[in-house]
Amino acid sequence: MTIGNKVFDTANHTYIMGILNVTPDSFSDGGRWNESDAALRHTEDMIGEGADIIDIGGESTRPGHVQITEEEEIRRVVPVIEAVKARFDVPVSVDTYKSAVARAALEAGADLVNDIWGLKYDPELAGVIAASGAACCLMHNRNQPDYKDFMTDMCSDLRDTLAIAEKAGISMEKIILDPGVGFGKTYENNLEAIRCLERLHELACPVLLGTSRKSVIGLALDLPADERVEGTLATTVLGVMKGAAFVRVHDIKENARVIQMTEAILGRGAE
């Protein structure tokens, strides 16, 4: 698939989406990169370590987060998107579920919209993405983890998301799907989503796995957010083995190395 001016061989390689939170309150790195110069330095470091996409978010979506206004979110992300696009030749994603923010970010140069609500929060977002021709990552989410058969229900929910996208005119070739680890799921659901990730291939879109430093790792290992690198790497290895096209992570160098080693064992990788 094409994102911005880059072609991604999603059938044969796992790419890295590097996380750039320009927020004061994200669960893992809140406040570290919300100044423009620091954000650019961190972007340069991530690209140097192997990031293929930079995902810029202006509102924390950690459990218990406080929603901010569209105006404040735009104020946070647009200058950083413009600065990153001006300085680096790398596709940029905007992490938002609000149509006004997505529109402003796309106008600022964003190449992908990363929506944690799979087009189900803001009814105008699908149209904004379709009109722009940009790529999108659509995540599974629910208000409550009320499942009868978890994986079957998750795939059904994602089919509903794809139906919204199709109705709005978003091309299937522009869609990535994310199982939404940590969102609308119990601890056991999160483990099952990772364990059964290959089920999402029946939906015929590239898959992104986003587990970096999340609570499922903290609960499994009884460790705080800043000590979850090894747990994240274990999930990345499984993601590569199960055909994930992208992983969204904080720790670029470590994940790049584990992807390279896993792909060497499997005998695959981008040309």
C-alpha positions as protocol buffer text, in pm:
chain_id: "A"
residue {
  index: 1
  type: MET
  ca { x: 0 y: 0 z: 0 }
}
residue {
  index: 2
  type: THR
  ca { x: 102 y: 362 z: -50 }
}
residue {
  index: 3
  type: ILE
  ca { x: 117 y: 607 z: 241 }
}
residue {
  index: 4
  type: GLY
  ca { x: 229 y: 954 z: 144 }
}
residue {
  index: 5
  type: ASN
  ca { x: 508 y: 908 z: -108 }
}
residue {
  index: 6
  type: LYS
  ca { x: 620 y: 569 z: 28 }
}
residue {
  index: 7
  type: VAL
  ca { x: 520 y: 222 z: -90 }
}
residue {
  index: 8
  type: PHE
  ca { x: 486 y: -40 z: 185 }
}
residue {
  index: 9
  type: ASP
  ca { x: 523 y: -411 z: 106 }
}
residue {
  index: 10
  type: THR
  ca { x: 266 y: -511 z: 366 }
}
residue {
  index: 11
  type: ALA
  ca { x: 257 y: -877 z: 259 }
}
residue {
  index: 12
  type: ASN
  ca { x: 624 y: -943 z: 328 }
}
residue {
  index: 13
  type: HIS
  ca { x: 754 y: -704 z: 594 }
}
residue {
  index: 14
  type: THR
  ca { x: 656 y: -557 z: 929 }
}
residue {
  index: 15
  type: TYR
  ca { x: 706 y: -179 z: 939 }
}
residue {
  index: 16
  type: ILE
  ca { x: 742 y: 46 z: 1241 }
}
residue {
  index: 17
  type: MET
  ca { x: 509 y: 332 z: 1330 }
}
residue {
  index: 18
  type: GLY
  ca { x: 692 y: 547 z: 1582 }
}
residue {
  index: 19
  type: ILE
  ca { x: 488 y: 719 z: 1852 }
}
residue {
  index: 20
  type: LEU
  ca { x: 522 y: 1095 z: 1897 }
}
residue {
  index: 21
  type: ASN
  ca { x: 289 y: 1218 z: 2170 }
}
residue {
  index: 22
  type: VAL
  ca { x: 270 y: 1598 z: 2184 }
}
residue {
  index: 23
  type: THR
  ca { x: 64 y: 1583 z: 2502 }
}
residue {
  index: 24
  type: PRO
  ca { x: 131 y: 1667 z: 2866 }
}
residue {
  index: 25
  type: ASP
  ca { x: -40 y: 1355 z: 3001 }
}
residue {
  index: 26
  type: SER
  ca { x: 16 y: 1041 z: 2792 }
}
residue {
  index: 27
  type: PHE
  ca { x: 55 y: 731 z: 3008 }
}
residue {
  index: 28
  type: SER
  ca { x: 413 y: 652 z: 2907 }
}
residue {
  index: 29
  type: ASP
  ca { x: 585 y: 967 z: 2783 }
}
residue {
  index: 30
  type: GLY
  ca { x: 352 y: 1256 z: 2865 }
}
residue {
  index: 31
  type: GLY
  ca { x: 514 y: 1596 z: 2842 }
}
residue {
  index: 32
  type: ARG
  ca { x: 846 y: 1477 z: 2697 }
}
residue {
  index: 33
  type: TRP
  ca { x: 791 y: 1581 z: 2336 }
}
residue {
  index: 34
  type: ASN
  ca { x: 529 y: 1859 z: 2350 }
}
residue {
  index: 35
  type: GLU
  ca { x: 779 y: 2131 z: 2261 }
}
residue {
  index: 36
  type: SER
  ca { x: 851 y: 2163 z: 1889 }
}
residue {
  index: 37
  type: ASP
  ca { x: 1231 y: 2135 z: 1910 }
}
residue {
  index: 38
  type: ALA
  ca { x: 1212 y: 1830 z: 2134 }
}
residue {
  index: 39
  type: ALA
  ca { x: 953 y: 1672 z: 1903 }
}
residue {
  index: 40
  type: LEU
  ca { x: 1180 y: 1724 z: 1601 }
}
residue {
  index: 41
  type: ARG
  ca { x: 1483 y: 1581 z: 1781 }
}
residue {
  index: 42
  type: HIS
  ca { x: 1284 y: 1277 z: 1886 }
}
residue {
  index: 43
  type: THR
  ca { x: 1150 y: 1234 z: 1532 }
}
residue {
  index: 44
  type: GLU
  ca { x: 1504 y: 1243 z: 1395 }
}
residue {
  index: 45
  type: ASP
  ca { x: 1612 y: 984 z: 1651 }
}
residue {
  index: 46
  type: MET
  ca { x: 1317 y: 755 z: 1567 }
}
residue {
  index: 47
  type: ILE
  ca { x: 1384 y: 776 z: 1192 }
}
residue {
  index: 48
  type: GLY
  ca { x: 1752 y: 703 z: 1252 }
}
residue {
  index: 49
  type: GLU
  ca { x: 1660 y: 396 z: 1456 }
}
residue {
  index: 50
  type: GLY
  ca { x: 1425 y: 259 z: 1190 }
}
residue {
  index: 51
  type: ALA
  ca { x: 1081 y: 421 z: 1215 }
}
residue {
  index: 52
  type: ASP
  ca { x: 892 y: 408 z: 885 }
}
residue {
  index: 53
  type: ILE
  ca { x: 596 y: 629 z: 988 }
}
residue {
  index: 54
  type: ILE
  ca { x: 567 y: 894 z: 1259 }
}
residue {
  index: 55
  type: ASP
  ca { x: 234 y: 892 z: 1445 }
}
residue {
  index: 56
  type: ILE
  ca { x: 160 y: 1230 z: 1603 }
}
residue {
  index: 57
  type: GLY
  ca { x: -104 y: 1252 z: 1875 }
}
residue {
  index: 58
  type: GLY
  ca { x: -231 y: 1557 z: 2060 }
}
residue {
  index: 59
  type: GLU
  ca { x: -474 y: 1395 z: 2304 }
}
residue {
  index: 60
  type: SER
  ca { x: -391 y: 1117 z: 2545 }
}
residue {
  index: 61
  type: THR
  ca { x: -616 y: 814 z: 2508 }
}
residue {
  index: 62
  type: ARG
  ca { x: -489 y: 634 z: 2817 }
}
residue {
  index: 63
  type: PRO
  ca { x: -755 y: 490 z: 3051 }
}
residue {
  index: 64
  type: GLY
  ca { x: -922 y: 776 z: 3240 }
}
residue {
  index: 65
  type: HIS
  ca { x: -794 y: 1045 z: 3004 }
}
residue {
  index: 66
  type: VAL
  ca { x: -965 y: 1383 z: 2989 }
}
residue {
  index: 67
  type: GLN
  ca { x: -1095 y: 1478 z: 2645 }
}
residue {
  index: 68
  type: ILE
  ca { x: -968 y: 1810 z: 2512 }
}
residue {
  index: 69
  type: THR
  ca { x: -1132 y: 2048 z: 2266 }
}
residue {
  index: 70
  type: GLU
  ca { x: -1077 y: 2017 z: 1893 }
}
residue {
  index: 71
  type: GLU
  ca { x: -916 y: 2360 z: 1895 }
}
residue {
  index: 72
  type: GLU
  ca { x: -661 y: 2259 z: 2158 }
}
residue {
  index: 73
  type: GLU
  ca { x: -583 y: 1933 z: 1979 }
}
residue {
  index: 74
  type: ILE
  ca { x: -532 y: 2118 z: 1649 }
}
residue {
  index: 75
  type: ARG
  ca { x: -308 y: 2371 z: 1826 }
}
residue {
  index: 76
  type: ARG
  ca { x: -91 y: 2088 z: 1953 }
}
residue {
  index: 77
  type: VAL
  ca { x: -58 y: 1871 z: 1642 }
}
residue {
  index: 78
  type: VAL
  ca { x: -65 y: 2100 z: 1336 }
}
residue {
  index: 79
  type: PRO
  ca { x: 262 y: 2289 z: 1402 }
}
residue {
  index: 80
  type: VAL
  ca { x: 443 y: 1961 z: 1472 }
}
residue {
  index: 81
  type: ILE
  ca { x: 305 y: 1795 z: 1157 }
}
residue {
  index: 82
  type: GLU
  ca { x: 413 y: 2094 z: 949 }
}
residue {
  index: 83
  type: ALA
  ca { x: 760 y: 2095 z: 1105 }
}
residue {
  index: 84
  type: VAL
  ca { x: 813 y: 1721 z: 1062 }
}
residue {
  index: 85
  type: LYS
  ca { x: 696 y: 1727 z: 699 }
}
residue {
  index: 86
  type: ALA
  ca { x: 921 y: 2025 z: 625 }
}
residue {
  index: 87
  type: ARG
  ca { x: 1229 y: 1864 z: 774 }
}
residue {
  index: 88
  type: PHE
  ca { x: 1195 y: 1491 z: 710 }
}
residue {
  index: 89
  type: ASP
  ca { x: 1096 y: 1270 z: 417 }
}
residue {
  index: 90
  type: VAL
  ca { x: 877 y: 1036 z: 622 }
}
residue {
  index: 91
  type: PRO
  ca { x: 504 y: 959 z: 614 }
}
residue {
  index: 92
  type: VAL
  ca { x: 317 y: 1122 z: 901 }
}
residue {
  index: 93
  type: SER
  ca { x: 9 y: 989 z: 1075 }
}
residue {
  index: 94
  type: VAL
  ca { x: -227 y: 1188 z: 1295 }
}
residue {
  index: 95
  type: ASP
  ca { x: -373 y: 1002 z: 1591 }
}
residue {
  index: 96
  type: THR
  ca { x: -725 y: 1144 z: 1620 }
}
residue {
  index: 97
  type: TYR
  ca { x: -1090 y: 1041 z: 1611 }
}
residue {
  index: 98
  type: LYS
  ca { x: -1226 y: 1392 z: 1543 }
}
residue {
  index: 99
  type: SER
  ca { x: -1306 y: 1509 z: 1191 }
}
residue {
  index: 100
  type: ALA
  ca { x: -1206 y: 1873 z: 1248 }
}
residue {
  index: 101
  type: VAL
  ca { x: -865 y: 1768 z: 1379 }
}
residue {
  index: 102
  type: ALA
  ca { x: -818 y: 1521 z: 1094 }
}
residue {
  index: 103
  type: ARG
  ca { x: -908 y: 1785 z: 836 }
}
residue {
  index: 104
  type: ALA
  ca { x: -660 y: 2035 z: 982 }
}
residue {
  index: 105
  type: ALA
  ca { x: -390 y: 1770 z: 1009 }
}
residue {
  index: 106
  type: LEU
  ca { x: -439 y: 1654 z: 650 }
}
residue {
  index: 107
  type: GLU
  ca { x: -421 y: 2012 z: 530 }
}
residue {
  index: 108
  type: ALA
  ca { x: -96 y: 2046 z: 726 }
}
residue {
  index: 109
  type: GLY
  ca { x: 51 y: 1750 z: 540 }
}
residue {
  index: 110
  type: ALA
  ca { x: -50 y: 1436 z: 733 }
}
residue {
  index: 111
  type: ASP
  ca { x: -57 y: 1124 z: 517 }
}
residue {
  index: 112
  type: LEU
  ca { x: -264 y: 892 z: 736 }
}
residue {
  index: 113
  type: VAL
  ca { x: -545 y: 923 z: 992 }
}
residue {
  index: 114
  type: ASN
  ca { x: -519 y: 684 z: 1287 }
}
residue {
  index: 115
  type: ASP
  ca { x: -868 y: 656 z: 1442 }
}
residue {
  index: 116
  type: ILE
  ca { x: -907 y: 470 z: 1772 }
}
residue {
  index: 117
  type: TRP
  ca { x: -1285 y: 448 z: 1720 }
}
residue {
  index: 118
  type: GLY
  ca { x: -1288 y: 290 z: 1373 }
}
residue {
  index: 119
  type: LEU
  ca { x: -1503 y: 569 z: 1220 }
}
residue {
  index: 120
  type: LYS
  ca { x: -1776 y: 515 z: 1482 }
}
residue {
  index: 121
  type: TYR
  ca { x: -1721 y: 822 z: 1704 }
}
residue {
  index: 122
  type: ASP
  ca { x: -1746 y: 1112 z: 1460 }
}
residue {
  index: 123
  type: PRO
  ca { x: -1985 y: 1051 z: 1166 }
}
residue {
  index: 124
  type: GLU
  ca { x: -1803 y: 1308 z: 954 }
}
residue {
  index: 125
  type: LEU
  ca { x: -1457 y: 1156 z: 982 }
}
residue {
  index: 126
  type: ALA
  ca { x: -1502 y: 893 z: 710 }
}
residue {
  index: 127
  type: GLY
  ca { x: -1598 y: 1161 z: 460 }
}
residue {
  index: 128
  type: VAL
  ca { x: -1297 y: 1374 z: 552 }
}
residue {
  index: 129
  type: ILE
  ca { x: -1063 y: 1079 z: 495 }
}
residue {
  index: 130
  type: ALA
  ca { x: -1234 y: 982 z: 169 }
}
residue {
  index: 131
  type: ALA
  ca { x: -1218 y: 1336 z: 30 }
}
residue {
  index: 132
  type: SER
  ca { x: -847 y: 1364 z: 110 }
}
residue {
  index: 133
  type: GLY
  ca { x: -747 y: 1034 z: -47 }
}
residue {
  index: 134
  type: ALA
  ca { x: -527 y: 969 z: 255 }
}
residue {
  index: 135
  type: ALA
  ca { x: -465 y: 632 z: 413 }
}
residue {
  index: 136
  type: CYS
  ca { x: -624 y: 542 z: 745 }
}
residue {
  index: 137
  type: CYS
  ca { x: -572 y: 302 z: 1034 }
}
residue {
  index: 138
  type: LEU
  ca { x: -907 y: 199 z: 1182 }
}
residue {
  index: 139
  type: MET
  ca { x: -903 y: 49 z: 1528 }
}
residue {
  index: 140
  type: HIS
  ca { x: -1144 y: -181 z: 1705 }
}
residue {
  index: 141
  type: ASN
  ca { x: -1299 y: -32 z: 2016 }
}
residue {
  index: 142
  type: ARG
  ca { x: -1608 y: -65 z: 2236 }
}
residue {
  index: 143
  type: ASN
  ca { x: -1744 y: 133 z: 2527 }
}
residue {
  index: 144
  type: GLN
  ca { x: -1770 y: -188 z: 2732 }
}
residue {
  index: 145
  type: PRO
  ca { x: -1607 y: -531 z: 2688 }
}
residue {
  index: 146
  type: ASP
  ca { x: -1939 y: -711 z: 2643 }
}
residue {
  index: 147
  type: TYR
  ca { x: -1855 y: -997 z: 2408 }
}
residue {
  index: 148
  type: LYS
  ca { x: -2022 y: -1333 z: 2346 }
}
residue {
  index: 149
  type: ASP
  ca { x: -1738 y: -1474 z: 2136 }
}
residue {
  index: 150
  type: PHE
  ca { x: -1453 y: -1225 z: 2153 }
}
residue {
  index: 151
  type: MET
  ca { x: -1265 y: -1278 z: 1826 }
}
residue {
  index: 152
  type: THR
  ca { x: -1582 y: -1335 z: 1625 }
}
residue {
  index: 153
  type: ASP
  ca { x: -1738 y: -1022 z: 1773 }
}
residue {
  index: 154
  type: MET
  ca { x: -1424 y: -816 z: 1713 }
}
residue {
  index: 155
  type: CYS
  ca { x: -1410 y: -920 z: 1346 }
}
residue {
  index: 156
  type: SER
  ca { x: -1780 y: -840 z: 1312 }
}
residue {
  index: 157
  type: ASP
  ca { x: -1725 y: -494 z: 1462 }
}
residue {
  index: 158
  type: LEU
  ca { x: -1440 y: -433 z: 1219 }
}
residue {
  index: 159
  type: ARG
  ca { x: -1661 y: -539 z: 929 }
}
residue {
  index: 160
  type: ASP
  ca { x: -1904 y: -268 z: 1040 }
}
residue {
  index: 161
  type: THR
  ca { x: -1613 y: -21 z: 1032 }
}
residue {
  index: 162
  type: LEU
  ca { x: -1522 y: -133 z: 679 }
}
residue {
  index: 163
  type: ALA
  ca { x: -1884 y: -86 z: 572 }
}
residue {
  index: 164
  type: ILE
  ca { x: -1875 y: 274 z: 698 }
}
residue {
  index: 165
  type: ALA
  ca { x: -1551 y: 330 z: 508 }
}
residue {
  index: 166
  type: GLU
  ca { x: -1690 y: 180 z: 187 }
}
residue {
  index: 167
  type: LYS
  ca { x: -2006 y: 388 z: 207 }
}
residue {
  index: 168
  type: ALA
  ca { x: -1799 y: 705 z: 248 }
}
residue {
  index: 169
  type: GLY
  ca { x: -1582 y: 617 z: -49 }
}
residue {
  index: 170
  type: ILE
  ca { x: -1258 y: 520 z: 124 }
}
residue {
  index: 171
  type: SER
  ca { x: -1064 y: 279 z: -94 }
}
residue {
  index: 172
  type: MET
  ca { x: -989 y: -61 z: 61 }
}
residue {
  index: 173
  type: GLU
  ca { x: -632 y: -16 z: -59 }
}
residue {
  index: 174
  type: LYS
  ca { x: -600 y: 275 z: 185 }
}
residue {
  index: 175
  type: ILE
  ca { x: -715 y: 92 z: 500 }
}
residue {
  index: 176
  type: ILE
  ca { x: -512 y: -63 z: 783 }
}
residue {
  index: 177
  type: LEU
  ca { x: -695 y: -244 z: 1064 }
}
residue {
  index: 178
  type: ASP
  ca { x: -591 y: -246 z: 1430 }
}
residue {
  index: 179
  type: PRO
  ca { x: -733 y: -494 z: 1686 }
}
residue {
  index: 180
  type: GLY
  ca { x: -722 y: -223 z: 1952 }
}
residue {
  index: 181
  type: VAL
  ca { x: -524 y: -385 z: 2229 }
}
residue {
  index: 182
  type: GLY
  ca { x: -605 y: -195 z: 2548 }
}
residue {
  index: 183
  type: PHE
  ca { x: -931 y: -47 z: 2425 }
}
residue {
  index: 184
  type: GLY
  ca { x: -1271 y: -185 z: 2524 }
}
residue {
  index: 185
  type: LYS
  ca { x: -1120 y: -517 z: 2630 }
}
residue {
  index: 186
  type: THR
  ca { x: -1042 y: -714 z: 2942 }
}
residue {
  index: 187
  type: TYR
  ca { x: -692 y: -837 z: 3020 }
}
residue {
  index: 188
  type: GLU
  ca { x: -790 y: -1178 z: 2882 }
}
residue {
  index: 189
  type: ASN
  ca { x: -940 y: -1020 z: 2568 }
}
residue {
  index: 190
  type: ASN
  ca { x: -617 y: -830 z: 2505 }
}
residue {
  index: 191
  type: LEU
  ca { x: -409 y: -1147 z: 2528 }
}
residue {
  index: 192
  type: GLU
  ca { x: -649 y: -1325 z: 2293 }
}
residue {
  index: 193
  type: ALA
  ca { x: -635 y: -1038 z: 2042 }
}
residue {
  index: 194
  type: ILE
  ca { x: -257 y: -1078 z: 2023 }
}
residue {
  index: 195
  type: ARG
  ca { x: -265 y: -1459 z: 2026 }
}
residue {
  index: 196
  type: CYS
  ca { x: -527 y: -1480 z: 1750 }
}
residue {
  index: 197
  type: LEU
  ca { x: -411 y: -1183 z: 1542 }
}
residue {
  index: 198
  type: GLU
  ca { x: -412 y: -1386 z: 1221 }
}
residue {
  index: 199
  type: ARG
  ca { x: -794 y: -1394 z: 1236 }
}
residue {
  index: 200
  type: LEU
  ca { x: -795 y: -1033 z: 1115 }
}
residue {
  index: 201
  type: HIS
  ca { x: -649 y: -1139 z: 781 }
}
residue {
  index: 202
  type: GLU
  ca { x: -993 y: -1262 z: 680 }
}
residue {
  index: 203
  type: LEU
  ca { x: -1086 y: -893 z: 650 }
}
residue {
  index: 204
  type: ALA
  ca { x: -832 y: -852 z: 367 }
}
residue {
  index: 205
  type: CYS
  ca { x: -657 y: -539 z: 499 }
}
residue {
  index: 206
  type: PRO
  ca { x: -305 y: -493 z: 639 }
}
residue {
  index: 207
  type: VAL
  ca { x: -297 y: -523 z: 1019 }
}
residue {
  index: 208
  type: LEU
  ca { x: -130 y: -294 z: 1272 }
}
residue {
  index: 209
  type: LEU
  ca { x: -49 y: -422 z: 1620 }
}
residue {
  index: 210
  type: GLY
  ca { x: -21 y: -158 z: 1891 }
}
residue {
  index: 211
  type: THR
  ca { x: 85 y: -298 z: 2228 }
}
residue {
  index: 212
  type: SER
  ca { x: 379 y: -78 z: 2323 }
}
residue {
  index: 213
  type: ARG
  ca { x: 414 y: -44 z: 2703 }
}
residue {
  index: 214
  type: LYS
  ca { x: 39 y: -106 z: 2746 }
}
residue {
  index: 215
  type: SER
  ca { x: -138 y: -227 z: 3059 }
}
residue {
  index: 216
  type: VAL
  ca { x: -172 y: -585 z: 2932 }
}
residue {
  index: 217
  type: ILE
  ca { x: 209 y: -604 z: 2947 }
}
residue {
  index: 218
  type: GLY
  ca { x: 218 y: -432 z: 3284 }
}
residue {
  index: 219
  type: LEU
  ca { x: -34 y: -678 z: 3424 }
}
residue {
  index: 220
  type: ALA
  ca { x: 140 y: -983 z: 3279 }
}
residue {
  index: 221
  type: LEU
  ca { x: 481 y: -879 z: 3412 }
}
residue {
  index: 222
  type: ASP
  ca { x: 377 y: -664 z: 3709 }
}
residue {
  index: 223
  type: LEU
  ca { x: 591 y: -378 z: 3580 }
}
residue {
  index: 224
  type: PRO
  ca { x: 544 y: -1 z: 3537 }
}
residue {
  index: 225
  type: ALA
  ca { x: 517 y: 159 z: 3191 }
}
residue {
  index: 226
  type: ASP
  ca { x: 887 y: 246 z: 3167 }
}
residue {
  index: 227
  type: GLU
  ca { x: 992 y: -118 z: 3222 }
}
residue {
  index: 228
  type: ARG
  ca { x: 783 y: -289 z: 2956 }
}
residue {
  index: 229
  type: VAL
  ca { x: 1026 y: -299 z: 2663 }
}
residue {
  index: 230
  type: GLU
  ca { x: 1088 y: -674 z: 2678 }
}
residue {
  index: 231
  type: GLY
  ca { x: 717 y: -746 z: 2706 }
}
residue {
  index: 232
  type: THR
  ca { x: 651 y: -526 z: 2406 }
}
residue {
  index: 233
  type: LEU
  ca { x: 921 y: -708 z: 2208 }
}
residue {
  index: 234
  type: ALA
  ca { x: 754 y: -1042 z: 2279 }
}
residue {
  index: 235
  type: THR
  ca { x: 431 y: -910 z: 2128 }
}
residue {
  index: 236
  type: THR
  ca { x: 620 y: -771 z: 1828 }
}
residue {
  index: 237
  type: VAL
  ca { x: 774 y: -1111 z: 1757 }
}
residue {
  index: 238
  type: LEU
  ca { x: 426 y: -1267 z: 1765 }
}
residue {
  index: 239
  type: GLY
  ca { x: 298 y: -986 z: 1544 }
}
residue {
  index: 240
  type: VAL
  ca { x: 566 y: -1056 z: 1282 }
}
residue {
  index: 241
  type: MET
  ca { x: 497 y: -1429 z: 1295 }
}
residue {
  index: 242
  type: LYS
  ca { x: 124 y: -1369 z: 1252 }
}
residue {
  index: 243
  type: GLY
  ca { x: 165 y: -1134 z: 957 }
}
residue {
  index: 244
  type: ALA
  ca { x: 123 y: -788 z: 1110 }
}
residue {
  index: 245
  type: ALA
  ca { x: 222 y: -527 z: 851 }
}
residue {
  index: 246
  type: PHE
  ca { x: 289 y: -259 z: 1113 }
}
residue {
  index: 247
  type: VAL
  ca { x: 368 y: -229 z: 1483 }
}
residue {
  index: 248
  type: ARG
  ca { x: 312 y: 99 z: 1666 }
}
residue {
  index: 249
  type: VAL
  ca { x: 583 y: 139 z: 1929 }
}
residue {
  index: 250
  type: HIS
  ca { x: 781 y: 379 z: 2148 }
}
residue {
  index: 251
  type: ASP
  ca { x: 1114 y: 193 z: 2150 }
}
residue {
  index: 252
  type: ILE
  ca { x: 1220 y: 196 z: 1786 }
}
residue {
  index: 253
  type: LYS
  ca { x: 1571 y: 50 z: 1790 }
}
residue {
  index: 254
  type: GLU
  ca { x: 1480 y: -255 z: 1997 }
}
residue {
  index: 255
  type: ASN
  ca { x: 1170 y: -331 z: 1791 }
}
residue {
  index: 256
  type: ALA
  ca { x: 1355 y: -283 z: 1461 }
}
residue {
  index: 257
  type: ARG
  ca { x: 1617 y: -536 z: 1570 }
}
residue {
  index: 258
  type: VAL
  ca { x: 1365 y: -793 z: 1687 }
}
residue {
  index: 259
  type: ILE
  ca { x: 1169 y: -757 z: 1360 }
}
residue {
  index: 260
  type: GLN
  ca { x: 1485 y: -803 z: 1157 }
}
residue {
  index: 261
  type: MET
  ca { x: 1583 y: -1116 z: 1350 }
}
residue {
  index: 262
  type: THR
  ca { x: 1234 y: -1267 z: 1338 }
}
residue {
  index: 263
  type: GLU
  ca { x: 1206 y: -1204 z: 965 }
}
residue {
  index: 264
  type: ALA
  ca { x: 1550 y: -1359 z: 910 }
}
residue {
  index: 265
  type: ILE
  ca { x: 1432 y: -1675 z: 1083 }
}
residue {
  index: 266
  type: LEU
  ca { x: 1110 y: -1676 z: 882 }
}
residue {
  index: 267
  type: GLY
  ca { x: 1296 y: -1607 z: 558 }
}
residue {
  index: 268
  type: ARG
  ca { x: 1109 y: -1293 z: 467 }
}
residue {
  index: 269
  type: GLY
  ca { x: 1141 y: -917 z: 466 }
}
residue {
  index: 270
  type: ALA
  ca { x: 1096 y: -617 z: 237 }
}
residue {
  index: 271
  type: GLU
  ca { x: 1293 y: -612 z: -87 }
}
